[in-house]
Amino acid sequence: MRAIRITRHGGPEVLSVREVPEPTPGVGEVLIRTVASSLNPVDWKTRAWDVGPELPATLGWDLAGVVTASNHPRHRPGDQVIAMSAQIATGRGTWAEQVCLPAGLLAAAPTTLALQDAAALPLAGVTALQALNRAAVTDGDNVLITGAAGAVGGIAVQLARHTGATVDALVSRPEHLDAARELGATGVWHLPADLPRRTYTAVLDTAGIDTGPALAPGGRYVSIADQPLPDIPGAAKSYVQENRDHLARLAALVDGGELRLRIAHRYPFHEVRSAHERFEAGGVLGKILLTF
Ligand SMILES: NC(=O)c1ccc[n+]([C@@H]2O[C@H](COP(=O)([O-])OP(=O)(O)OC[C@H]3O[C@@H](n4cnc5c(N)ncnc54)[C@H](OP(=O)(O)O)[C@@H]3O)[C@@H](O)[C@H]2O)c1
């Protein structure tokens, strides 16, 4: 079978499609035929920076696919599943025609959209859900989400609205203002200096921008970005954790029509270098899928 691997760190040119041995499921594991994955910033960072598992490594965190063999009673051949695999920590990359994962990472795919499109959900969705939980966002909150047109930000806007909170958004460019409004944001800005001051009971930063002045006294500030936290009492980082219950909850929200996934581009997996180039150029509204 073929997998997208790197043998060294660098630009998109270090990505190559290689013939590798087919994986065999161990105890409690499930073998999945990959239908699609998606690109996340961690993928280009793992490619470009000296981070992640020993090389050679297969990249990829998101997975939508069909079970072909199972050593766990919850899953049977033919099941349509999604998963988030923390590749950087475990080395279990999903950019391969077949992927073996512990059953504890798998949730049933949403049934109301094409299985391929469900690959847009796992990492971005679980990150958004866990970061909002970390910020303890509830219906009484007035929330600011930065990077709101991005993958995590776009899902976070919808999830925060679903809790009943009021949500405002900061995006990177004027042409993304409407996208944030369509996701449910009320006030939408593209210049941090224009944000109202001392207003928000919670801020979720997905873009690495210090919006501390917009936080109300006593408000909660959570960041998922690489940048250091601003000097705000209680400010915290949220790091995504594998969690099938969270995935299942997100899939249910998709099926209930309460969470919309946005797909910007689809690339066959052998065009992975072009997919990375498009992603790193920025300005993408929605996920970039890799199809298998
Ligand atoms: N801590 C964790 O566990 C965790 C998990 C997932 C992701 N992350 C990190 O979180 C970040 C966002 O991930 P993602 O998947 O949502 O990425 P994404 O889809 O690329 O979205 C990032 C968004 O932020 C926007 N942006 C960039 N600079 C901005 C600025 N100055 N003001 C407002 N918006 C700005 C981008 O706009 P343009 O495209 O126009 O630049 C884009 O819309 C990445 O750094 C990623 O590595 C962390």
The ligand as an SDF file (V2000), in Angstrom:
LIG
                    3D

 48 52  0  0  0  0  0  0  0  0999 V2000
   -2.9200   23.6170   20.7080 N   0  0  0  0  0  0  0  0  0  0  0  0
   -3.5070   22.6860   19.9570 C   0  0  0  0  0  0  0  0  0  0  0  0
   -3.8170   21.5870   20.4200 O   0  0  0  0  0  0  0  0  0  0  0  0
   -3.8100   22.9850   18.5230 C   0  0  0  0  0  0  0  0  0  0  0  0
   -4.6750   22.1550   17.7860 C   0  0  0  0  0  0  0  0  0  0  0  0
   -4.9870   22.5270   16.4870 C   0  0  0  0  0  0  0  0  0  0  0  0
   -4.4200   23.6590   15.9190 C   0  0  0  0  0  0  0  0  0  0  0  0
   -3.5240   24.3800   16.6520 N   0  0  0  0  0  0  0  0  0  0  0  0
   -2.9130   25.5880   16.0830 C   0  0  0  0  0  0  0  0  0  0  0  0
   -3.9500   26.5630   16.0130 O   0  0  0  0  0  0  0  0  0  0  0  0
   -3.7430   27.4090   14.9000 C   0  0  0  0  0  0  0  0  0  0  0  0
   -5.0090   27.4510   14.0510 C   0  0  0  0  0  0  0  0  0  0  0  0
   -5.2530   26.1680   13.5080 O   0  0  0  0  0  0  0  0  0  0  0  0
   -6.3100   26.0010   12.3170 P   0  0  0  0  0  0  0  0  0  0  0  0
   -6.3540   24.5670   11.9640 O   0  0  0  0  0  0  0  0  0  0  0  0
   -7.5580   26.7100   12.6200 O   0  0  0  0  0  0  0  0  0  0  0  0
   -5.5380   26.8000   11.1620 O   0  0  0  0  0  0  0  0  0  0  0  0
   -6.1380   27.5380    9.8730 P   0  0  0  0  0  0  0  0  0  0  0  0
   -7.2750   26.7540    9.3170 O   0  0  0  0  0  0  0  0  0  0  0  0
   -4.9710   27.8380    9.0100 O   0  0  0  0  0  0  0  0  0  0  0  0
   -6.7590   28.8800   10.4510 O   0  0  0  0  0  0  0  0  0  0  0  0
   -6.0010   29.9140   10.9810 C   0  0  0  0  0  0  0  0  0  0  0  0
   -6.7990   31.1790   10.7160 C   0  0  0  0  0  0  0  0  0  0  0  0
   -6.2110   32.2590   11.4300 O   0  0  0  0  0  0  0  0  0  0  0  0
   -6.1720   33.3600   10.5390 C   0  0  0  0  0  0  0  0  0  0  0  0
   -5.2140   34.3660   10.9640 N   0  0  0  0  0  0  0  0  0  0  0  0
   -3.8760   34.3810   10.8030 C   0  0  0  0  0  0  0  0  0  0  0  0
   -3.3690   35.5300   11.3120 N   0  0  0  0  0  0  0  0  0  0  0  0
   -4.4110   36.2180   11.7930 C   0  0  0  0  0  0  0  0  0  0  0  0
   -4.5590   37.4940   12.3970 C   0  0  0  0  0  0  0  0  0  0  0  0
   -3.4910   38.2670   12.6310 N   0  0  0  0  0  0  0  0  0  0  0  0
   -5.7980   37.9300   12.7550 N   0  0  0  0  0  0  0  0  0  0  0  0
   -6.8920   37.1480   12.5310 C   0  0  0  0  0  0  0  0  0  0  0  0
   -6.8170   35.9330   11.9430 N   0  0  0  0  0  0  0  0  0  0  0  0
   -5.5980   35.4810   11.5850 C   0  0  0  0  0  0  0  0  0  0  0  0
   -5.8330   32.7220    9.2140 C   0  0  0  0  0  0  0  0  0  0  0  0
   -6.0890   33.6120    8.1310 O   0  0  0  0  0  0  0  0  0  0  0  0
   -5.1720   33.5940    6.8140 P   0  0  0  0  0  0  0  0  0  0  0  0
   -5.3640   32.2810    6.1730 O   0  0  0  0  0  0  0  0  0  0  0  0
   -5.6860   34.7260    6.0390 O   0  0  0  0  0  0  0  0  0  0  0  0
   -3.7280   33.7870    7.3030 O   0  0  0  0  0  0  0  0  0  0  0  0
   -6.7930   31.5430    9.2430 C   0  0  0  0  0  0  0  0  0  0  0  0
   -8.1010   31.9210    8.8420 O   0  0  0  0  0  0  0  0  0  0  0  0
   -2.5030   26.8660   14.1850 C   0  0  0  0  0  0  0  0  0  0  0  0
   -1.3610   27.5670   14.6180 O   0  0  0  0  0  0  0  0  0  0  0  0
   -2.4230   25.4260   14.6810 C   0  0  0  0  0  0  0  0  0  0  0  0
   -1.1180   24.8930   14.6330 O   0  0  0  0  0  0  0  0  0  0  0  0
   -3.2170   24.0910   17.9320 C   0  0  0  0  0  0  0  0  0  0  0  0
  1  2  1  0
  2  3  2  0
  2  4  1  0
  4  5  1  0
  4 48  2  0
  5  6  2  0
  6  7  1  0
  7  8  2  0
  8  9  1  0
  8 48  1  0
  9 10  1  0
  9 46  1  0
 10 11  1  0
 11 12  1  0
 11 44  1  0
 12 13  1  0
 13 14  1  0
 14 15  2  0
 14 16  1  0
 14 17  1  0
 17 18  1  0
 18 19  2  0
 18 20  1  0
 18 21  1  0
 21 22  1  0
 22 23  1  0
 23 24  1  0
 23 42  1  0
 24 25  1  0
 25 26  1  0
 25 36  1  0
 26 27  1  0
 26 35  1  0
 27 28  2  0
 28 29  1  0
 29 30  1  0
 29 35  2  0
 30 31  1  0
 30 32  2  0
 32 33  1  0
 33 34  2  0
 34 35  1  0
 36 37  1  0
 36 42  1  0
 37 38  1  0
 38 39  2  0
 38 40  1  0
 38 41  1  0
 42 43  1  0
 44 45  1  0
 44 46  1  0
 46 47  1  0
M  CHG  2   8   1  16  -1
M  END
$$$$
